[in-house]
Every structure is written in C-alpha cells, then in structure tokens.
Amino acid sequence: MDKKKKSYYGSGGWVSDLKIGFRAVSALDFVNTIMVNRVQHHFTLAFGNLTEEMIEMASWLQIQPLDAVPYQKYMQNPH
C-alpha cells in the first residue's frame, strides 16, 4: 500500500492483497474467517505468497488449513 499513509509508532502496518490459501479475500472476509474459526488474537502475517510452503508444513504437522468464510452481516457459528 501507499507508504505515505500514517500509522502509529510501533509494530504495525498496512496490508493489501489478502489471500486465504489461493483465494483472494476482502478484509471483511479475512476477519470473518478468523472470528468464525476462533483463531487466537495473536497470529502471524508474512510478506509474499507462501501458500504452497504453508500447505506442505500443515500436512507435516497434520493441521487442516482454514477455508475462507465469506462475510455476512450476522453471527455465524463455527463449522
């Protein structure tokens, strides 16, 4: 994003071009997916596209990657 956009001093920043797996998602879809799946509030974001590497690592660790959950204007139960 435009680096001229102001941010607070500390560890923070702006994110664009969000993806869950290979699917591009909006910020609302991204946050909804995190909330519906009850992901802890500390998680890592990374620069670049690491989808293939993360899918392989999940397989090694026997972790099921999350599917995107499209945003709705009502509460959704976790699946």
Backbone atoms as SQL, in Angstrom:
CREATE TABLE atoms (id INTEGER PRIMARY KEY, chain TEXT, resi INTEGER, resn TEXT, atom TEXT, x REAL, y REAL, z REAL);
INSERT INTO atoms VALUES
  (1, 'A', 1, 'MET', 'N', 0.837, -1.183, 0.000),
  (2, 'A', 1, 'MET', 'CA', 0.000, 0.000, 0.000),
  (3, 'A', 1, 'MET', 'C', 0.877, 1.240, 0.000),
  (4, 'A', 2, 'ASP', 'N', 0.239, 2.359, -0.154),
  (5, 'A', 2, 'ASP', 'CA', 0.950, 3.635, -0.165),
  (6, 'A', 2, 'ASP', 'C', 1.684, 3.835, 1.157),
  (7, 'A', 3, 'LYS', 'N', 3.001, 3.909, 1.115),
  (8, 'A', 3, 'LYS', 'CA', 3.791, 4.033, 2.337),
  (9, 'A', 3, 'LYS', 'C', 3.619, 5.394, 2.998),
  (10, 'A', 4, 'LYS', 'N', 2.945, 6.332, 2.344),
  (11, 'A', 4, 'LYS', 'CA', 2.737, 7.648, 2.929),
  (12, 'A', 4, 'LYS', 'C', 1.580, 7.652, 3.927),
  (13, 'A', 5, 'LYS', 'N', 0.772, 6.592, 3.941),
  (14, 'A', 5, 'LYS', 'CA', -0.344, 6.512, 4.874),
  (15, 'A', 5, 'LYS', 'C', 0.207, 6.384, 6.288),
  (16, 'A', 6, 'LYS', 'N', -0.231, 7.248, 7.188),
  (17, 'A', 6, 'LYS', 'CA', 0.307, 7.287, 8.540),
  (18, 'A', 6, 'LYS', 'C', -0.132, 6.068, 9.341),
  (19, 'A', 7, 'SER', 'N', 0.754, 5.637, 10.224),
  (20, 'A', 7, 'SER', 'CA', 0.491, 4.529, 11.132),
  (21, 'A', 7, 'SER', 'C', 1.045, 4.932, 12.488),
  (22, 'A', 8, 'TYR', 'N', 0.599, 4.276, 13.543),
  (23, 'A', 8, 'TYR', 'CA', 1.150, 4.586, 14.852),
  (24, 'A', 8, 'TYR', 'C', 2.575, 4.054, 14.950),
  (25, 'A', 9, 'TYR', 'N', 3.326, 4.581, 15.901),
  (26, 'A', 9, 'TYR', 'CA', 4.709, 4.150, 16.107),
  (27, 'A', 9, 'TYR', 'C', 4.703, 2.819, 16.849),
  (28, 'A', 10, 'GLY', 'N', 5.396, 1.839, 16.345),
  (29, 'A', 10, 'GLY', 'CA', 5.455, 0.528, 16.989),
  (30, 'A', 10, 'GLY', 'C', 5.416, -0.557, 15.945),
  (31, 'A', 11, 'SER', 'N', 4.994, -1.738, 16.350),
  (32, 'A', 11, 'SER', 'CA', 4.926, -2.850, 15.407),
  (33, 'A', 11, 'SER', 'C', 3.534, -2.901, 14.802),
  (34, 'A', 12, 'GLY', 'N', 3.403, -2.345, 13.660),
  (35, 'A', 12, 'GLY', 'CA', 2.129, -2.315, 12.964),
  (36, 'A', 12, 'GLY', 'C', 2.360, -1.977, 11.512),
  (37, 'A', 13, 'GLY', 'N', 1.305, -1.987, 10.754),
  (38, 'A', 13, 'GLY', 'CA', 1.445, -1.646, 9.352),
  (39, 'A', 13, 'GLY', 'C', 0.133, -1.821, 8.625),
  (40, 'A', 14, 'TRP', 'N', 0.191, -1.652, 7.335),
  (41, 'A', 14, 'TRP', 'CA', -0.978, -1.770, 6.481),
  (42, 'A', 14, 'TRP', 'C', -0.816, -2.982, 5.583),
  (43, 'A', 15, 'VAL', 'N', -1.912, -3.652, 5.287),
  (44, 'A', 15, 'VAL', 'CA', -1.886, -4.873, 4.496),
  (45, 'A', 15, 'VAL', 'C', -2.831, -4.724, 3.318),
  (46, 'A', 16, 'SER', 'N', -2.425, -5.264, 2.172),
  (47, 'A', 16, 'SER', 'CA', -3.308, -5.278, 0.997),
  (48, 'A', 16, 'SER', 'C', -3.157, -6.638, 0.311),
  (49, 'A', 17, 'ASP', 'N', -4.010, -6.912, -0.657),
  (50, 'A', 17, 'ASP', 'CA', -3.961, -8.161, -1.434),
  (51, 'A', 17, 'ASP', 'C', -4.007, -9.406, -0.548),
  (52, 'A', 18, 'LEU', 'N', -4.989, -9.440, 0.358),
  (53, 'A', 18, 'LEU', 'CA', -5.127, -10.574, 1.271),
  (54, 'A', 18, 'LEU', 'C', -5.553, -11.836, 0.530),
  (55, 'A', 19, 'LYS', 'N', -5.024, -12.966, 0.977),
  (56, 'A', 19, 'LYS', 'CA', -5.408, -14.264, 0.421),
  (57, 'A', 19, 'LYS', 'C', -5.526, -15.257, 1.563),
  (58, 'A', 20, 'ILE', 'N', -6.469, -16.168, 1.417),
  (59, 'A', 20, 'ILE', 'CA', -6.561, -17.336, 2.287),
  (60, 'A', 20, 'ILE', 'C', -6.410, -18.524, 1.352),
  (61, 'A', 21, 'GLY', 'N', -5.310, -19.237, 1.515),
  (62, 'A', 21, 'GLY', 'CA', -4.966, -20.267, 0.542),
  (63, 'A', 21, 'GLY', 'C', -4.646, -19.581, -0.774),
  (64, 'A', 22, 'PHE', 'N', -5.254, -20.037, -1.832),
  (65, 'A', 22, 'PHE', 'CA', -5.024, -19.436, -3.151),
  (66, 'A', 22, 'PHE', 'C', -6.108, -18.428, -3.508),
  (67, 'A', 23, 'ARG', 'N', -7.052, -18.187, -2.599),
  (68, 'A', 23, 'ARG', 'CA', -8.211, -17.345, -2.887),
  (69, 'A', 23, 'ARG', 'C', -8.024, -15.926, -2.348),
  (70, 'A', 24, 'ALA', 'N', -8.176, -14.941, -3.231),
  (71, 'A', 24, 'ALA', 'CA', -8.147, -13.549, -2.798),
  (72, 'A', 24, 'ALA', 'C', -9.405, -13.267, -1.976),
  (73, 'A', 25, 'VAL', 'N', -9.238, -12.569, -0.852),
  (74, 'A', 25, 'VAL', 'CA', -10.367, -12.240, 0.009),
  (75, 'A', 25, 'VAL', 'C', -10.319, -10.764, 0.391),
  (76, 'A', 26, 'SER', 'N', -11.476, -10.239, 0.744),
  (77, 'A', 26, 'SER', 'CA', -11.553, -8.866, 1.242),
  (78, 'A', 26, 'SER', 'C', -11.126, -8.853, 2.713),
  (79, 'A', 27, 'ALA', 'N', -10.903, -7.667, 3.248),
  (80, 'A', 27, 'ALA', 'CA', -10.570, -7.549, 4.669),
  (81, 'A', 27, 'ALA', 'C', -11.711, -8.093, 5.526),
  (82, 'A', 28, 'LEU', 'N', -12.955, -7.843, 5.120),
  (83, 'A', 28, 'LEU', 'CA', -14.104, -8.359, 5.870),
  (84, 'A', 28, 'LEU', 'C', -14.118, -9.891, 5.866),
  (85, 'A', 29, 'ASP', 'N', -13.848, -10.511, 4.709),
  (86, 'A', 29, 'ASP', 'CA', -13.800, -11.974, 4.630),
  (87, 'A', 29, 'ASP', 'C', -12.672, -12.520, 5.505),
  (88, 'A', 30, 'PHE', 'N', -11.530, -11.854, 5.484),
  (89, 'A', 30, 'PHE', 'CA', -10.378, -12.298, 6.266),
  (90, 'A', 30, 'PHE', 'C', -10.697, -12.275, 7.758),
  (91, 'A', 31, 'VAL', 'N', -11.202, -11.146, 8.237),
  (92, 'A', 31, 'VAL', 'CA', -11.528, -11.023, 9.661),
  (93, 'A', 31, 'VAL', 'C', -12.647, -11.993, 10.037),
  (94, 'A', 32, 'ASN', 'N', -13.652, -12.143, 9.183),
  (95, 'A', 32, 'ASN', 'CA', -14.740, -13.083, 9.458),
  (96, 'A', 32, 'ASN', 'C', -14.217, -14.506, 9.575),
  (97, 'A', 33, 'THR', 'N', -13.307, -14.896, 8.692),
  (98, 'A', 33, 'THR', 'CA', -12.730, -16.232, 8.744),
  (99, 'A', 33, 'THR', 'C', -12.003, -16.450, 10.070),
  (100, 'A', 34, 'ILE', 'N', -11.241, -15.465, 10.503),
  (101, 'A', 34, 'ILE', 'CA', -10.517, -15.541, 11.775),
  (102, 'A', 34, 'ILE', 'C', -11.499, -15.675, 12.938),
  (103, 'A', 35, 'MET', 'N', -12.559, -14.861, 12.917),
  (104, 'A', 35, 'MET', 'CA', -13.521, -14.867, 14.021),
  (105, 'A', 35, 'MET', 'C', -14.351, -16.151, 14.056),
  (106, 'A', 36, 'VAL', 'N', -14.867, -16.579, 12.916),
  (107, 'A', 36, 'VAL', 'CA', -15.718, -17.775, 12.868),
  (108, 'A', 36, 'VAL', 'C', -14.941, -19.012, 13.306),
  (109, 'A', 37, 'ASN', 'N', -13.668, -19.068, 12.962),
  (110, 'A', 37, 'ASN', 'CA', -12.840, -20.221, 13.327),
  (111, 'A', 37, 'ASN', 'C', -12.187, -20.076, 14.700),
  (112, 'A', 38, 'ARG', 'N', -12.495, -18.994, 15.378),
  (113, 'A', 38, 'ARG', 'CA', -11.999, -18.741, 16.745),
  (114, 'A', 38, 'ARG', 'C', -10.476, -18.819, 16.839),
  (115, 'A', 39, 'VAL', 'N', -9.814, -18.210, 15.863),
  (116, 'A', 39, 'VAL', 'CA', -8.349, -18.148, 15.868),
  (117, 'A', 39, 'VAL', 'C', -7.919, -17.190, 16.975),
  (118, 'A', 40, 'GLN', 'N', -6.905, -17.565, 17.728),
  (119, 'A', 40, 'GLN', 'CA', -6.392, -16.705, 18.788),
  (120, 'A', 40, 'GLN', 'C', -5.988, -15.349, 18.217),
  (121, 'A', 41, 'HIS', 'N', -6.017, -14.322, 19.039),
  (122, 'A', 41, 'HIS', 'CA', -5.792, -12.964, 18.551),
  (123, 'A', 41, 'HIS', 'C', -4.338, -12.645, 18.226),
  (124, 'A', 42, 'HIS', 'N', -3.418, -13.541, 18.488),
  (125, 'A', 42, 'HIS', 'CA', -2.025, -13.369, 18.067),
  (126, 'A', 42, 'HIS', 'C', -1.749, -14.376, 16.962),
  (127, 'A', 43, 'PHE', 'N', -1.548, -13.878, 15.752),
  (128, 'A', 43, 'PHE', 'CA', -1.203, -14.748, 14.640),
  (129, 'A', 43, 'PHE', 'C', -0.249, -13.991, 13.733),
  (130, 'A', 44, 'THR', 'N', 0.406, -14.720, 12.859),
  (131, 'A', 44, 'THR', 'CA', 1.464, -14.146, 12.034),
  (132, 'A', 44, 'THR', 'C', 0.978, -13.857, 10.624),
  (133, 'A', 45, 'LEU', 'N', 1.387, -12.720, 10.104),
  (134, 'A', 45, 'LEU', 'CA', 1.203, -12.382, 8.692),
  (135, 'A', 45, 'LEU', 'C', 2.598, -12.343, 8.075),
  (136, 'A', 46, 'ALA', 'N', 2.713, -12.682, 6.800),
  (137, 'A', 46, 'ALA', 'CA', 4.019, -12.712, 6.153),
  (138, 'A', 46, 'ALA', 'C', 3.962, -11.990, 4.815),
  (139, 'A', 47, 'PHE', 'N', 5.077, -11.397, 4.441),
  (140, 'A', 47, 'PHE', 'CA', 5.202, -10.795, 3.120),
  (141, 'A', 47, 'PHE', 'C', 5.321, -11.897, 2.083),
  (142, 'A', 48, 'GLY', 'N', 4.717, -11.700, 0.935),
  (143, 'A', 48, 'GLY', 'CA', 4.866, -12.645, -0.159),
  (144, 'A', 48, 'GLY', 'C', 3.816, -13.743, -0.121),
  (145, 'A', 49, 'ASN', 'N', 3.860, -14.577, -1.136),
  (146, 'A', 49, 'ASN', 'CA', 2.919, -15.679, -1.250),
  (147, 'A', 49, 'ASN', 'C', 3.615, -16.967, -0.806),
  (148, 'A', 50, 'LEU', 'N', 3.274, -17.446, 0.369),
  (149, 'A', 50, 'LEU', 'CA', 3.873, -18.659, 0.924),
  (150, 'A', 50, 'LEU', 'C', 2.850, -19.793, 0.995),
  (151, 'A', 51, 'THR', 'N', 1.824, -19.735, 0.177),
  (152, 'A', 51, 'THR', 'CA', 0.720, -20.693, 0.242),
  (153, 'A', 51, 'THR', 'C', 1.202, -22.127, 0.102),
  (154, 'A', 52, 'GLU', 'N', 1.980, -22.412, -0.919),
  (155, 'A', 52, 'GLU', 'CA', 2.418, -23.793, -1.140),
  (156, 'A', 52, 'GLU', 'C', 3.266, -24.303, 0.023),
  (157, 'A', 53, 'GLU', 'N', 4.150, -23.466, 0.534),
  (158, 'A', 53, 'GLU', 'CA', 5.001, -23.864, 1.649),
  (159, 'A', 53, 'GLU', 'C', 4.174, -24.114, 2.910),
  (160, 'A', 54, 'MET', 'N', 3.180, -23.246, 3.161),
  (161, 'A', 54, 'MET', 'CA', 2.343, -23.402, 4.351),
  (162, 'A', 54, 'MET', 'C', 1.443, -24.639, 4.252),
  (163, 'A', 55, 'ILE', 'N', 0.953, -24.941, 3.061),
  (164, 'A', 55, 'ILE', 'CA', 0.141, -26.149, 2.880),
  (165, 'A', 55, 'ILE', 'C', 0.984, -27.391, 3.148),
  (166, 'A', 56, 'GLU', 'N', 2.223, -27.390, 2.664),
  (167, 'A', 56, 'GLU', 'CA', 3.101, -28.539, 2.922),
  (168, 'A', 56, 'GLU', 'C', 3.410, -28.656, 4.407),
  (169, 'A', 57, 'MET', 'N', 3.725, -27.543, 5.072),
  (170, 'A', 57, 'MET', 'CA', 4.005, -27.584, 6.503),
  (171, 'A', 57, 'MET', 'C', 2.781, -28.086, 7.280),
  (172, 'A', 58, 'ALA', 'N', 1.594, -27.622, 6.911),
  (173, 'A', 58, 'ALA', 'CA', 0.373, -28.090, 7.571),
  (174, 'A', 58, 'ALA', 'C', 0.215, -29.596, 7.424),
  (175, 'A', 59, 'SER', 'N', 0.569, -30.118, 6.259),
  (176, 'A', 59, 'SER', 'CA', 0.493, -31.559, 6.044),
  (177, 'A', 59, 'SER', 'C', 1.449, -32.303, 6.968),
  (178, 'A', 60, 'TRP', 'N', 2.679, -31.796, 7.100),
  (179, 'A', 60, 'TRP', 'CA', 3.645, -32.421, 8.011),
  (180, 'A', 60, 'TRP', 'C', 3.113, -32.444, 9.441),
  (181, 'A', 61, 'LEU', 'N', 2.478, -31.339, 9.843),
  (182, 'A', 61, 'LEU', 'CA', 2.003, -31.194, 11.220),
  (183, 'A', 61, 'LEU', 'C', 0.587, -31.726, 11.418),
  (184, 'A', 62, 'GLN', 'N', 0.002, -32.272, 10.356),
  (185, 'A', 62, 'GLN', 'CA', -1.364, -32.792, 10.377),
  (186, 'A', 62, 'GLN', 'C', -2.362, -31.725, 10.843),
  (187, 'A', 63, 'ILE', 'N', -2.213, -30.539, 10.259),
  (188, 'A', 63, 'ILE', 'CA', -3.101, -29.409, 10.533),
  (189, 'A', 63, 'ILE', 'C', -3.945, -29.163, 9.295),
  (190, 'A', 64, 'GLN', 'N', -5.231, -28.999, 9.473),
  (191, 'A', 64, 'GLN', 'CA', -6.132, -28.711, 8.354),
  (192, 'A', 64, 'GLN', 'C', -6.160, -27.200, 8.104),
  (193, 'A', 65, 'PRO', 'N', -5.714, -26.726, 6.927),
  (194, 'A', 65, 'PRO', 'CA', -5.775, -25.290, 6.636),
  (195, 'A', 65, 'PRO', 'C', -7.221, -24.785, 6.654),
  (196, 'A', 66, 'LEU', 'N', -7.396, -23.525, 7.017),
  (197, 'A', 66, 'LEU', 'CA', -8.724, -22.923, 7.050),
  (198, 'A', 66, 'LEU', 'C', -9.201, -22.577, 5.648),
  (199, 'A', 67, 'ASP', 'N', -10.481, -22.755, 5.419),
  (200, 'A', 67, 'ASP', 'CA', -11.120, -22.258, 4.201),
  (201, 'A', 67, 'ASP', 'C', -11.673, -20.879, 4.505),
  (202, 'A', 68, 'ALA', 'N', -11.680, -20.021, 3.507),
  (203, 'A', 68, 'ALA', 'CA', -12.248, -18.682, 3.684),
  (204, 'A', 68, 'ALA', 'C', -13.736, -18.789, 3.999),
  (205, 'A', 69, 'VAL', 'N', -14.185, -17.965, 4.935),
  (206, 'A', 69, 'VAL', 'CA', -15.602, -17.894, 5.292),
  (207, 'A', 69, 'VAL', 'C', -16.095, -16.514, 4.888),
  (208, 'A', 70, 'PRO', 'N', -16.899, -16.423, 3.830),
  (209, 'A', 70, 'PRO', 'CA', -17.352, -15.108, 3.364),
  (210, 'A', 70, 'PRO', 'C', -18.094, -14.340, 4.459),
  (211, 'A', 71, 'TYR', 'N', -17.856, -13.034, 4.489),
  (212, 'A', 71, 'TYR', 'CA', -18.501, -12.162, 5.466),
  (213, 'A', 71, 'TYR', 'C', -20.010, -12.138, 5.271),
  (214, 'A', 72, 'GLN', 'N', -20.720, -12.171, 6.381),
  (215, 'A', 72, 'GLN', 'CA', -22.169, -11.983, 6.413),
  (216, 'A', 72, 'GLN', 'C', -22.467, -10.943, 7.491),
  (217, 'A', 73, 'LYS', 'N', -23.612, -10.310, 7.414),
  (218, 'A', 73, 'LYS', 'CA', -23.971, -9.265, 8.382),
  (219, 'A', 73, 'LYS', 'C', -24.622, -9.838, 9.627),
  (220, 'A', 74, 'TYR', 'N', -24.422, -11.106, 9.891),
  (221, 'A', 74, 'TYR', 'CA', -24.977, -11.745, 11.084),
  (222, 'A', 74, 'TYR', 'C', -23.945, -12.719, 11.625),
  (223, 'A', 75, 'MET', 'N', -24.129, -13.107, 12.895),
  (224, 'A', 75, 'MET', 'CA', -23.199, -14.026, 13.535),
  (225, 'A', 75, 'MET', 'C', -23.261, -15.392, 12.869),
  (226, 'A', 76, 'GLN', 'N', -22.102, -15.970, 12.650),
  (227, 'A', 76, 'GLN', 'CA', -22.012, -17.297, 12.055),
  (228, 'A', 76, 'GLN', 'C', -21.427, -18.254, 13.084),
  (229, 'A', 77, 'ASN', 'N', -21.987, -19.441, 13.154),
  (230, 'A', 77, 'ASN', 'CA', -21.450, -20.459, 14.045),
  (231, 'A', 77, 'ASN', 'C', -20.219, -21.082, 13.428),
  (232, 'A', 78, 'PRO', 'N', -19.218, -21.408, 14.257),
  (233, 'A', 78, 'PRO', 'CA', -18.042, -22.084, 13.700),
  (234, 'A', 78, 'PRO', 'C', -18.428, -23.447, 13.147),
  (235, 'A', 79, 'HIS', 'N', -17.745, -23.834, 12.073),
  (236, 'A', 79, 'HIS', 'CA', -18.041, -25.142, 11.475),
  (237, 'A', 79, 'HIS', 'C', -17.124, -26.188, 11.978);
